Amino acid sequence: MAEVTFGGLATGLPTEDIITKLMAIERRPLDNLEADKTYETTRLKAYGQLNTRLNELREAAAAMNLTSEVRTTKARLSSESAFTATTNNAIPGSYNIVVKQLAQVQKDVSAVGYASSSTSIFGTGSITVNGKAISINADNNSLQGLSAAINAAAEETGVSASIINDGKGAYHLVLTGKDAAATEFKVEGSLKNGDGVVIPFATTTTQHSKMAELSVDGISVSSNSNTITGVIAGVTLNLNATSPIPNPAQPTVYTATKMDIVADPSALKEKISTFVASYNKVIEWMTAAYEDKTATDTTTTDSTTTETDTTEDILSDYLRGDATVNSIKRGLQSILTDTVKGSGSLHVLSEIGISTDKDGTLVVNNSKLDTALENGLDGMTKLLAGEEGVAGVMQKFNTYLLDATSATKGMYADKRDRYESRVERMDKQIADKTTMLDKIEARLKARFNAMELLISNLNSQSGYLTQLSNLNNSGNN
């Protein structure tokens, strides 16, 4: 049965309003808990923002953590007519390379063209591809159905299918092998129409499979792909044509392409720039906590003032003065100023033009950095990647940041675990207080209802007594 309330009918009091205001007072501890939970959630998001920036910095430092990563190289070719090359930590050297043959896979084309790709034309039976019988029935006996059935078995047969429209009203089935090294595949048809008449199906080989053939400094190399890795450590060759033959009368004499693997200071400079930018993102996030937020950054265009568009709300002010953030900042700054006591000619980052500005961010003297790069990478390598028994600057950053960003023991992982424990306690307190408030509100409503009933009864009795008094007075008269 629904609860009956009188809402001040008897007393004339705004009882619902009174109860609402009393409950607002009672809810203050609960409101504080919910505000605390929201605050803790925002703080965790702030730690997450910092963790993201630290991870970016770790990746930038890790890119110069090893000697091979600092000694960046590039491929310089005497000609790009036969191939192009890319390097990844390749050792400097010089090679003469001849491309004698490109890799290609087998291709077969249906012996005839078909007027439609969707019409049922192959009856029933089977198509055997590379020894695998593929069943053909009313569901897949069109050119499209046949192509789909062959592709469904491609992992087993090593053959895929496609359809080409020749623009003259005919559709052709094209079968392609997936591996240049594989034995040439065969295709056979065993199809009949509804009257039992054989439906011819055959393919013509338009391209035979071939391995890529090349020589590197006179050593013969074979590959089933025109993208070749592993032949020269850290070098990828992308073949695009056979090497030129200067004298057609001697078709086996090719012009070799000279490939020099040389130092590439520009790649190292780019890595350093990425590191500096990543470091500055961390410091700028930290210092944003102490910036004046009262001034709104605006952009004016055509006399119209609008707020600057930002892709992310910086939450560092929720961690202003936080001990963990300050500790990380000190740790990063300590590595920056630490001396690398190795045998190299460089010992601190300032010697290659990287210094700290007054706001804690890094600035790069490009002229000084370029000079250091031009002087050779030996000193730079030992400064950044270290040497045996001596850690370089980037090694130190990488080690420190691996710990700081660890998914199990890092800064954010620790804060997340603490947050979850606190929120679990808060949720229990919120649930308990919500139940208690429901009971308090029910009691208040019951008491005010009781008061209204009491006043109503007293009013009724008063009215009755007044009537009796009036009757007595009239009788006496």
C-alpha positions in Angstrom: 0.0 0.0 0.0 1.4 3.4 -1.0 2.5 5.7 1.8 0.0 8.5 2.6 1.4 12.0 3.3 -0.5 15.1 4.3 2.1 17.7 3.2 1.2 20.3 5.8 -2.6 20.2 5.3 -3.3 20.3 9.0 -0.4 22.4 10.3 0.0 24.7 7.3 3.7 24.0 7.4 5.8 23.3 4.2 6.7 19.8 5.5 8.1 18.5 2.2 10.4 21.5 1.9 11.4 21.1 5.5 12.2 17.4 5.0 14.2 18.2 1.8 16.3 20.8 3.6 16.9 18.5 6.6 18.0 15.7 4.3 20.3 18.1 2.5 22.1 18.6 5.9 22.1 14.9 6.6 23.6 14.3 3.0 26.6 16.5 3.5 28.9 13.6 4.6 27.7 11.6 1.6 28.2 14.6 -0.7 31.7 14.9 0.7 32.5 11.3 0.0 31.2 11.5 -3.5 33.3 14.7 -4.1 36.3 12.9 -2.7 35.7 10.0 -5.0 35.5 12.3 -8.0 38.7 14.1 -6.9 40.6 10.8 -6.5 39.3 9.7 -10.0 40.6 12.9 -11.5 44.0 12.6 -9.7 44.3 9.1 -11.2 43.6 10.5 -14.7 46.4 13.1 -14.0 48.8 10.3 -13.1 47.8 8.6 -16.3 48.6 11.7 -18.3 52.0 11.8 -16.8 52.6 8.1 -17.4 51.7 8.5 -21.1 54.3 11.3 -21.4 56.9 9.3 -19.5 56.3 6.3 -21.9 56.9 8.6 -24.9 60.1 9.8 -23.3 61.1 6.2 -22.6 60.6 5.3 -26.2 62.6 8.2 -27.4 65.5 7.3 -25.0 65.3 3.6 -26.0 65.8 4.6 -29.6 69.4 5.6 -28.6 69.9 3.0 -25.9 72.3 0.8 -27.9 75.5 1.5 -29.8 73.9 0.3 -33.1 71.0 2.7 -32.6 73.3 5.7 -32.1 75.5 4.7 -35.1 72.7 5.4 -37.5 73.4 4.5 -41.1 71.9 4.9 -44.5 72.3 3.2 -47.9 73.9 5.2 -50.7 73.5 3.6 -54.2 75.3 4.3 -57.4 72.0 3.7 -59.2 68.4 2.9 -58.1 67.5 1.3 -61.4 67.7 -2.3 -60.1 66.8 -1.9 -56.4 66.4 0.4 -53.5 67.7 -0.2 -50.0 66.8 0.8 -46.4 68.8 0.2 -43.3 68.1 -0.5 -39.7 71.2 -0.5 -37.5 73.4 -1.7 -40.3 77.1 -1.7 -40.0 79.0 0.7 -42.4 80.4 -1.2 -45.4 80.5 -1.3 -49.2 78.9 -4.0 -51.5 78.6 -4.7 -55.2 75.2 -6.1 -56.1 73.9 -7.5 -59.3 70.2 -8.4 -59.8 70.0 -11.2 -62.4 66.3 -12.2 -62.0 63.2 -11.0 -60.2 61.0 -13.3 -58.2 57.6 -14.0 -59.7 54.8 -16.4 -58.8 52.9 -18.6 -61.3 49.8 -17.2 -62.9 47.2 -19.2 -64.8 44.3 -17.7 -66.7 41.1 -19.5 -67.8 41.5 -20.7 -71.4 38.2 -18.9 -72.4 36.4 -15.8 -71.4 32.9 -16.0 -69.9 30.0 -13.6 -70.7 28.9 -13.4 -67.1 30.6 -13.7 -63.7 27.4 -14.5 -61.8 25.6 -16.9 -64.1 25.6 -20.6 -63.2 27.7 -22.1 -66.0 29.9 -24.8 -64.5 27.3 -27.5 -63.7 28.4 -29.8 -60.9 31.5 -31.9 -60.2 34.8 -30.6 -59.0 37.9 -28.5 -59.7 41.2 -29.9 -58.7 43.8 -27.3 -57.7 47.2 -28.5 -56.8 45.8 -31.9 -55.9 43.0 -30.5 -53.8 39.5 -31.4 -55.1 37.0 -28.5 -54.7 33.4 -29.5 -54.9 31.2 -27.5 -57.4 27.4 -27.5 -57.0 24.4 -25.3 -57.6 25.6 -22.9 -54.9 29.0 -22.1 -56.4 28.9 -23.0 -60.1 29.2 -19.4 -61.3 32.6 -17.7 -62.0 32.2 -15.8 -58.7 31.3 -18.9 -56.8 34.2 -20.8 -58.3 36.6 -18.0 -57.4 35.3 -17.9 -53.8 35.6 -21.7 -53.4 39.2 -21.6 -54.6 40.1 -18.8 -52.2 38.5 -20.7 -49.3 41.0 -23.5 -49.9 44.0 -21.2 -50.6 45.8 -22.0 -47.4 45.9 -25.6 -48.3 46.5 -25.3 -52.1 48.7 -22.2 -52.1 46.6 -20.7 -54.9 44.3 -17.8 -54.9 41.7 -16.7 -57.5 40.5 -13.4 -58.9 38.3 -12.2 -61.8 39.3 -9.8 -64.5 37.0 -8.1 -66.9 38.8 -7.5 -70.2 36.5 -4.6 -71.2 35.3 -6.5 -74.2 32.4 -8.3 -72.5 34.4 -11.3 -71.2 35.4 -12.3 -67.7 38.5 -14.3 -67.0 39.5 -16.4 -64.0 43.0 -15.7 -62.8 44.8 -18.1 -60.5 47.9 -16.9 -58.6 50.4 -18.9 -56.7 51.5 -17.4 -53.4 55.2 -18.6 -53.3 57.8 -18.2 -56.0 59.7 -21.2 -54.6 56.7 -23.6 -54.8 56.4 -26.3 -57.4 54.2 -25.1 -60.2 50.5 -25.8 -59.5 48.1 -27.6 -61.8 44.4 -27.1 -62.3 42.0 -29.7 -63.7 38.2 -29.6 -64.2 35.7 -32.5 -63.9 32.4 -30.8 -64.5 29.1 -31.9 -66.2 25.8 -30.2 -66.9 22.4 -31.6 -66.0 22.4 -33.9 -69.0 25.8 -35.4 -68.0 27.6 -33.6 -70.8 31.2 -32.6 -69.9 31.8 -28.9 -69.4 35.3 -28.0 -70.6 37.4 -26.1 -68.1 41.1 -25.4 -68.6 43.7 -22.8 -67.8 46.8 -21.4 -69.6 49.9 -20.6 -67.7 50.8 -17.0 -68.5 53.6 -16.6 -66.0 55.9 -19.2 -64.5 57.2 -19.0 -61.0 60.8 -17.9 -60.6 63.1 -17.2 -57.6 64.9 -13.9 -57.4 68.5 -14.3 -58.3 71.3 -11.9 -57.4 74.9 -11.7 -56.3 76.4 -9.8 -53.5 80.1 -9.3 -53.8 80.1 -12.4 -56.1 78.1 -14.6 -53.7 75.0 -16.0 -55.3 71.8 -15.3 -53.4 68.3 -16.7 -54.1 65.0 -15.5 -52.7 61.3 -16.3 -53.1 60.5 -12.6 -52.7 61.7 -9.3 -54.2 62.0 -7.9 -50.7 65.2 -9.3 -49.3 66.3 -9.2 -45.7 69.0 -11.0 -43.8 71.5 -11.2 -46.6 73.3 -8.1 -45.2 72.6 -7.6 -41.6 70.4 -4.6 -41.0 69.7 -4.0 -44.8 66.5 -4.5 -46.7 66.8 -4.7 -50.5 63.7 -4.0 -52.6 64.3 -5.4 -56.1 62.5 -3.7 -59.0 64.4 -4.7 -62.1 67.3 -6.7 -63.3 70.6 -5.0 -63.5 71.5 -3.3 -66.8 73.5 -5.2 -69.5 75.8 -2.8 -71.2 76.7 -5.2 -74.0 73.7 -7.2 -75.4 76.2 -9.5 -77.1 77.2 -10.6 -73.6 73.8 -11.1 -71.9 75.3 -12.7 -68.8 77.5 -9.6 -68.0 75.6 -7.2 -65.8 76.5 -3.8 -64.5 76.8 -4.0 -60.7 75.3 -1.4 -58.4 77.6 -0.2 -55.7 75.9 0.1 -52.3 77.7 2.0 -49.5 76.4 1.8 -46.0 77.5 5.1 -44.5 76.9 7.0 -41.3 73.7 9.0 -41.2 74.0 11.9 -38.6 70.7 13.3 -39.8 68.8 10.3 -38.5 70.6 10.6 -35.1 69.8 14.3 -35.0 66.1 13.5 -35.6 66.2 11.0 -32.7 67.8 13.6 -30.4 65.1 16.1 -31.4 62.4 13.6 -30.6 63.9 13.0 -27.2 64.1 16.7 -26.4 60.5 17.2 -27.5 59.4 14.3 -25.4 61.3 15.5 -22.4 59.9 19.0 -22.7 56.3 17.5 -22.9 56.9 16.0 -19.4 58.4 19.1 -17.9 55.7 21.4 -19.4 53.0 19.1 -18.1 54.5 19.4 -14.6 55.0 23.1 -14.7 51.5 23.7 -16.0 50.3 22.9 -12.4 51.7 26.2 -11.2 50.5 28.4 -14.1 47.9 31.1 -13.6 44.7 29.6 -14.9 42.7 32.9 -14.6 43.9 34.2 -17.9 42.1 32.5 -20.8 44.2 31.9 -23.9 42.3 33.2 -26.9 42.6 33.3 -30.6 41.3 36.3 -32.6 40.3 35.9 -36.2 38.4 38.5 -38.2 37.6 40.5 -35.1 36.0 37.4 -33.5 37.5 36.2 -30.2 37.2 32.4 -29.5 38.8 30.2 -26.9 41.8 28.2 -28.1 40.9 24.7 -29.1 42.7 22.1 -26.9 42.6 18.4 -27.5 43.3 17.4 -23.9 42.6 19.0 -20.5 45.9 19.1 -18.6 45.2 17.8 -15.1 48.6 18.4 -13.5 47.2 21.0 -11.2 45.5 18.2 -9.3 49.0 17.0 -8.5 50.5 20.3 -7.6 53.2 19.7 -5.0 52.8 15.9 -5.2 55.8 14.1 -3.8 55.8 11.4 -6.5 55.8 14.0 -9.3 58.5 16.0 -7.7 60.6 12.8 -7.2 60.3 11.9 -10.9 61.2 15.4 -11.9 64.3 15.3 -9.7 65.2 11.9 -11.1 65.0 13.1 -14.7 67.0 16.3 -14.0 69.7 14.2 -12.1 70.3 12.1 -15.2 70.5 15.2 -17.4 73.3 16.6 -15.3 75.1 13.4 -14.5 78.5 12.9 -16.1 79.3 9.9 -18.3 82.8 8.9 -17.0 83.8 6.8 -20.0 86.7 6.9 -22.4 84.8 9.0 -25.0 85.5 12.6 -25.8 82.1 13.7 -24.7 80.8 13.4 -21.1 77.7 15.7 -20.7 74.8 16.6 -22.9 75.7 20.3 -22.9 78.8 19.4 -24.9 76.6 18.5 -27.8 74.4 21.6 -27.5 71.7 20.3 -25.2 71.1 22.5 -22.2 68.4 23.3 -19.6 66.4 26.5 -19.9 65.2 28.4 -16.8 61.8 26.7 -16.9 63.4 23.2 -16.8 62.8 22.4 -20.5 65.6 21.5 -22.8 66.9 23.7 -25.6 69.2 22.6 -28.5 72.0 24.6 -29.9 71.8 23.3 -33.5 75.1 24.7 -34.5 76.9 22.9 -31.6 75.0 19.7 -32.2 75.8 19.7 -35.9 79.5 20.2 -35.1 79.4 17.3 -32.7 77.8 15.1 -35.3 80.3 16.1 -38.0 83.2 15.2 -35.7 82.2 11.6 -35.9 79.9 9.3 -33.9 82.4 7.7 -31.6 82.2 10.3 -28.9 78.4 10.6 -29.4 77.9 6.9 -29.2 79.8 6.6 -25.9 77.9 9.6 -24.4 74.5 8.3 -25.3 74.7 4.5 -25.4 77.8 4.1 -23.2 80.4 1.5 -23.4 81.4 -1.7 -21.5 81.0 -1.0 -17.8 79.8 2.6 -18.3 76.1 3.5 -18.9 75.4 6.3 -21.4 72.9 9.0 -20.8 70.1 7.3 -22.8 70.8 4.0 -21.1 70.3 5.8 -17.8 67.1 7.3 -19.0 65.8 4.1 -20.4 66.6 2.1 -17.2 65.0 4.8 -15.0 61.9 5.1 -17.1 61.4 1.4 -17.5 61.0 1.3 -13.7 58.9 4.4 -13.6 56.4 3.2 -16.2 56.4 -0.5 -15.3 52.9 -1.9 -15.8 53.2 -3.8 -12.5 55.5 -1.8 -10.3 55.7 1.7 -11.9 54.3 5.0 -10.7 50.9 4.7 -12.4 50.5 1.0 -11.4 51.1 1.9 -7.8 48.7 4.9 -7.9 46.0 2.8 -9.6 46.2 0.1 -7.0 46.0 2.7 -4.2 43.1 4.4 -5.9 41.2 1.1 -6.3 41.6 0.4 -2.6 40.4 3.9 -1.6 37.5 3.8 -4.0 36.4 0.4 -2.8 36.3 1.8 0.8 34.5 4.9 -0.4 31.9 2.9 -2.3 31.2 0.8 0.8 30.8 4.0 2.9 28.6 5.6 0.3 26.4 2.5 0.1 26.1 2.4 4.0 25.4 6.1 4.2 22.8 5.9 1.4 21.0 3.2 3.3 21.1 5.2 6.5 19.8 8.3 4.8 16.9 6.4 3.3 16.0 5.3 6.8 16.4 8.8 8.2 14.2 10.2 5.5 11.6 7.6 6.1 11.6 8.4 9.9 11.2 12.1 9.2 8.3 11.5 6.9 6.7 9.2 9.4 7.1 11.8 12.2 5.8 14.7 10.2 2.9 12.5 9.0 2.2 11.6 12.7 2.3 15.3 13.6 -0.1 16.1 10.8 -2.5 13.4 11.9 -2.2 14.6 15.5 -2.9 18.2 14.6 -5.7 17.1 12.3 -7.3 15.1 15.2 -6.9 18.0 17.6 -8.4 20.3 15.1 -11.3 18.0 14.7 -11.8 17.7 18.5 -11.5 21.5 18.8 -14.2 21.9 16.2 -16.4 19.4 17.9 -16.0 21.2 21.3 -16.7 24.5 19.7 -19.9 23.2 18.2 -21.0 21.8 21.6 -20.2 25.1 23.2 -22.3 26.9 20.6 -25.2 24.5 21.2 -25.1 25.0 24.9 -25.0 28.8 24.6 -28.0 28.8 22.2 -30.0 26.5 24.6 -29.4 28.8 27.5 -30.7 31.7 25.5 
